[in-house]
Structure formats: C-alpha cells, structure tokens
Amino acid sequence: MDHQPLRGQRALVTGASSGIGEGVARALGAAGASVVVNFASKPDIAAKIVEEIKTSGVDAMALHADVSKEAEVEAMFSAMLSAWGQIDILVNNAGLQRDAPFVELTLEQWNTVLGVNLTGMFLCARAAARSMIRRGVRPEISRAAGKIICISSVHEVIPWAGHVNYAASKGGVGMFMKSLAQELAPHRIRVNSIAPGAIMTPINRAAWETPEALRSLLRLIPYGRVGTPADIGRAVAWLASDDADYIHGQTIYVDGGMTLYPEFAKGG
Ligand code: BGC
C-alpha cells in the first residue's frame, strides 16, 4: 500500500492550529501533501505545527485568516497560490460553538457560529473551486481536478438542545456540500464531508475532562471510546486520495456509532 498517496499535492486546512484541524493537517503531511495551516488566533502554535509537519519532508506554511471574512480568505488564497501555484485539497474544518439556551441565544452568538461554520465554508470553497476549475485535471497529480472536504458533525443529523445555532450550521453544511458536489462534478472536483462524533479536543473539554462527564459521554458512544484528532485525520487523508475517487457528495460519519441511537440498544 502507498503510504504517501497525496505526494505532490497541496492542501489547505482551515482552523488547523488546534483540535481536529491540527490532526488533519498532520495526517495530510504524513500522507505526502504540502500543507497550509490556517489559523485565526494562535500564530505561535500554528508555527510549531508547521515545523513538525515539515519533518515528514513536505512543505508547510501558516497563514492567518478569519474564514468568516471575505477579504481575509481572499488574501490567504492569494498567498497560497502565489507561493505554491495551486490548491489540490481544501479541508473546510474551522468551526466553533457559542452555546446558550435558545431563549437566551444572542444574535451575536448566532452570527458568530453561522459565520465561521457555514459562511467560512462558502468563502473558502469558492476560492478553492475557482482555482481548481482554472487548472483542471492533471492525471500525474490526481484523478480529480481537486477535492473539497467539509468537516461536519454528527449534529448534521442529531438535533442538539442548547446548541441550536451549532446544529443549524451543521445541518446547513449537509446541503451546502451536496449541492456543491452536484454543481462541481462536471469539473471533476470531488466534494464530500466527514462528520465526526465526540473527538477529544478543546471544543468539548467539559464533556470528557471529569470522570463523571466522561462516563455519561461514553453512554452515547457504542464503540466505547472517545475519538482522537488522528482518527479524523486518517479518514480525511484517505477521502482526499485517489483510493476514494468514486466517492462524491457523501457525508461519512466517523463517530464510534454515535449516530446509531444508542439509547435503543436496551430500549424501544
Ligand atoms: C461538537 C462537540 C460534541 C460532538 C458530539 C461535535 O460536533 O463540537 O462538542 O462533543 O459533536 O456531540
């Protein structure tokens, strides 16, 4: 088996200075891709991740952009394209939560979550697609002209009280991804999502950091363990490779069975 199936490809991972994005950036580097580590707020951590990715013999660089801001996204893509000439893989990962009971949810919390989790995916995918369409397929690089992978969530399909803004954004990612897949298919751009379950990262620290919280979280995961960023990184690296060339317009759940209605294992 080819351990560097992405050799020679150039990837951009949004929100790559922590959590799942960091795991994805590292996995793409290990699979042979050069990687842009996008960050919104932690330049020194992003710089350290870049140095570590480079030890696999690939190129890497950190680029700042708040993905909800059009001008910042455009500047980031210009910087990447002028340095490397092309983008082969976009991983739309940047995402955040601003949780509140619905009647207390502020417009700012709503807009912040929709802005990063959904508008950010639009702005980055548009910039990437323009460049992928311009270049077209280069068979020596990949069977596709480009790959766009959205990091969704089990909350694309599992409703989530107290997190209405977040669940609405991920539900939106579902139709965003599929409609885009339909539109970009004639250009040979593959568009898919990976939908993680509970992955141990800063976004959900409260759900795993105490033994009681962890016990109640594990009741929602039939496979009996919390996921790691590396679990998601490996799935993304494979989905971006030509081994997954016929997968298009799909959401793949990587969740230890969280979407299997675990309450029904002993009920119903
Ligand atoms: C959320 C996490 C949560 C997980 C499973 C993710 O999309 O960001 O906070 O633990 O879904 O519920």
Boltz pocket constraint, residues with backbone or C-beta under 6 A from the ligand:
constraints:
  - pocket:
      binder: B
      contacts: [[A, 97], [A, 152], [A, 153], [A, 154], [A, 155], [A, 196], [A, 197], [A, 198], [A, 199], [A, 203], [A, 204], [A, 207]]
      max_distance: 6.0
